[in-house]
Amino acid sequence: MNDSGDAAPKRIETFIFDFDREVYGSGVTVFFDHFARSERKFGSKEELFAQIASDCEDAKRFHRENTEKA
């Protein structure tokens, strides 16, 4: 158990677009500002790869549209 009483620590995997540095083991802060989609299983790796590509385009569009307003 950890300090908050949970059985295991919470972990998240994230992808940083256009970032090419080695940062494994470093601390980062992640802000959630848009829900992309619910978790789901895929019938093949090709379906998964297609969904990842679609998710990336959706995320880039979201950030492009919302940073232009700032």
NORLIN-V73512 format. One record per backbone hydrogen bond with DSSP energy under -1.0 kcal/mol. NH is the residue of the N-H (numbers start at 0). CO is the residue of the C=O. E is the energy in kcal/mol with one decimal. If there is no record, write none. Layout:
nh: {NH;NH}
co: {CO;CO}
e: {E;E}
This chain:
nh: {1;4;25;47;48;49;50;51;52;53;54;55;56;57;58;59;60;61;62;63;64;65;66;67}
co: {5;1;22;43;44;45;46;47;48;49;50;51;52;53;54;55;56;57;58;59;60;61;62;63}
e: {-2.0;-1.9;-2.5;-1.9;-2.9;-2.3;-2.2;-2.6;-2.3;-2.1;-3.0;-2.5;-2.1;-2.5;-2.6;-2.7;-2.4;-2.5;-2.5;-2.6;-2.7;-1.9;-2.0;-1.3}
